[in-house]
């Protein structure tokens, strides 16, 4: 799986990088929304995990932009936030996120959760549902 981690915090990206080493994941990284959009266009990841804050935007706007492009709208997108309430869940659904998880997401859970979201997205594309999952991965 080609996975893009969008996280402005260098230490968090390093933790994800270390935690994902033993998995069959081609890891791409971006610090900003602009870098993430470039990676999405050029590298075509299968899944994107967007961190809570970005210096040049927010994770919901990044998800909205990924979903609005016909060439990228089928990418699995999960948003990791440090606080979840009804408004955040609603917003994540509105922008088309496949999941909204509580951060930090345990790296060992990311590949299997993203694969599950990918399977749900594929299955739901035939019945018109976006496959949204609101529950964070268990760690």
KATA-V687589 format. One record per helix or strand. SS is the DSSP state (2 for helix, 1 for strand). FROM is the first residue (numbers start at 1). LEN is the number of residues. If there is no record, write none. Layout:
ss/from/len
SS/FROM/LEN
SS/FROM/LEN
This chain:
ss/from/len
1/2/5
2/10/11
1/26/5
2/33/11
1/47/4
1/53/2
1/57/2
2/59/10
1/76/6
2/86/9
1/99/4
2/107/19
1/133/1
